[in-house]
């Protein structure tokens, strides 16, 4: 209870603490931690730094001013513990470097880059002030050195150590610049390659459909390369960058960012911002520049931040809900327990551990030795520190240090075995160590650590690493936690590389569900995205799908065309089955036309019966009785012909429709033509002795029918051979319907048939017109003329109406034209005759005809001759 109360009080401490006594201890210790061994590994870690209290800085003085303000980085102390832990494991392992003990010497890295080499020169020469070609150190046991965390630090130290051909292993993030063997031949990177990080970030953005994101980078070569690679990956996945803001670093600790850039990030519609680079530096900028105004942003980072300076900002929920990508590594067994047991009593030589106890647990130094405490918190342990101050879980950098120590140890062992094989002479002194001899073994070393991970120092052999995706949870009173919510494995099958648990993610304050980060909302189903000119591909307008096309999902770039047998619904979201339609007997229109067809055909049969019953009367015998029978029978079939157009078409009905129609009407019109010629011949012969009388007596007009019919048969034969009619499925004429109808096959043949019928009708009309002034008693000319006029009118009207209709209406129009033209011929030619037979029977006698003819002064021979011709 008391311990947690103390921690709560500690959290209220100011960020910058100055301790004169601690500074004196550090100055006295030369910032060094040393454990002796047969072979020693050196390391440079940024654990603390001093900031001058005065506003002016003496840039020439490198000595420590005890009045400076001390800043501690307890988070980085885990690096020291990881190195100690690895060396203790190796020293206890009889299979690695038997009979050889490993030691370490750790130096603190100053804050300013200009002071970084001060620690390096002190390590190399033993002098606080570097004097060329002078050294106060005894013979060095160092075999290699560990450097990091930043790129600049490794570069500066690497250029110096390269002069000595001294092996250098960096434990910071993988840097492509340091992988250039021509510039850094003695430098080895322990961290895995980060080339898959770009794909991991893009996969995360795609998973949450974050298509509109911002970038916040440091303006350097690494940031420029990251921007170029990420832009290519985002373009490939159709993701867009809302803005790119960079932090310009000026000098060692000064930075500059434009005010309009701050406003742009704050006001951007992008709710997701990707941060890449020096995370601690960038987040410091965010905290100092925008503070609580940025709480409605999801930050996606390439590593988690470190350092106690952030604990006071956690109260603002500024980074709550952030997502970080961390290289995956196994948990080193025993490391957490090792940290828990690390105390100044157990490791009295560790000066850093002593002043941590003084710093965090209110311990007081008893004397100037800086190693004896009083008034300490009972049972104090690093475990009591909050996670944002000190992490009990091995960090990425600590894991790299652990692997680096094992890589050096394995290389030393292989070098020793190689010396035994190459130099077997007993008088050879194999205890002498030259660090430059270690390079061939470091370059080719392959270490499999205790958790089974393979470690390569050669950049060409490194594989893309797997990433853990962590979510930052913020709790009251500065208690925070990084929770693993997913993984990204570049070696997994496509579609299974990203695994994430959405239910575990805590989103930033203000988001009750998964945040949206899009330029504009996705188009709803029934419409498609249209990219606006001059705008990124993620910024688009929505337009409805074209006719007969659908989109059944949001954000579709193209609408899908419905199959021929389907049509789009009104909302254009689904394709519906089209209804098959034709002129059916069940339709009201089909029923009506069927009844009319059967009715007229029955009426025609009735007229035939009347004519047969009164076959010996003058009115039936006039104008060739056999032609009248032929015409009536043909009209009967003409009235039945429309039944072929009604019902579901098949191949047989399609062939019969137009060919039978042409054939029947040819017979009918040729019969009418024969009747008109008979009338003309009968009344144009004025004397019994004229030579043309043989035309009438020999029944020459009766040959007109077979001749005209033969011509139509030839036309139909050519039609059937070249392009016969067939069943056609019309899916376009009527929306939502498939029209089953007969295709004529050859429109030319169809119109040739109509033209041929028109010629015969016009010829009949012309012949009837020539006999219009003959006596009324036997003259059919006027009725024939009117019937042909009606026939021509019907079919002339039919053509434009036929072409302006579709579907079953078009078929009905053709049926109606057949019935109308047939009814016109029937009614105009035979209705007057039936009227006389039924209602004026007294006029249908020879005596009545002779009396009327005598009154008109017409020759008796001429009047009787037509009658005799029928006998």
Buried (B, 14 or more C-beta within 10 A) or exposed (E): EEBEEBBEEBBEEEEEEBBEBBBBBBBEBBBBBBBEBBBBBBBBBBBBBBBEEEEEEEEEEBEBEBEBBBBBBBBBBBBBBBBBBBBBBBBEEEEBBEEBBBBBBBBBBBBBBEBBBBBBBBBBBBEEEBEEEEEEEEEBBBBBBBBBBBBEBBBBBBBBBBEEBBBBBBBBBBBBEBBEEEEBEBBBBBBBBBBBBBBBBBBBBBBBBBBBBBBBBBBBEBBEEBBEBBBEBBEEEEBBBBBBBBBEBEEEEEBEBEEEBBEBBEEBEBBBBBBBBBBBBBBBBBBEBBEEBBBBBBBBBBBBBBBBBBBBBBEBBBBBBBBBBBBBBEEBEEBBEBBEEBBBEEBEEBBBBBBBBBBBBBBEBEEEEBBBBEEBBEEBBBBBBBBBBBBBEBBBBBBBBBBBBBBBBBBBBBBBEEBEEEEEEEEEEEEEBEBEBBBEBBBEBEBEBBEEBEBBBBBEEBEBBBBBBBBBBBEEEBBBBBEEBBBBBBEEEEEEBBEBEEEEBBBBBEBEEBBBBBBBEBBBBBBBBEEEEEEBBBBBEBEBBEEBBBBBEBBBEEBBBBEEEBBBBEBBBBBEEBEEBBBBEEBEBBEEBBEBBBEBBEBBBEBBEBBEEBEEBBBBBBBBBEBBBBBBBBBBBBBBBBBBBBBEBEEEBBBBBBBBBBBBBBBBBBBBBBBBBBBBBBBEBEEEEEEEBEBBEEBBBBEBBEEBBEBBBEBBEEBBEEBBBEBBEBBEEBEBBBBBBBBBBBEEBBEBBBEBBBEBBBBBBEBBBBBEEBEEBBBBBBBBBBBBBBBBEBBEEBEEBBEEBBBBBBBBBBBBBBBBBBBBBBBBBBEBBBEBBEEEEEBBEEEBBBEBBEEEEBEEEBBBBBBEBBE
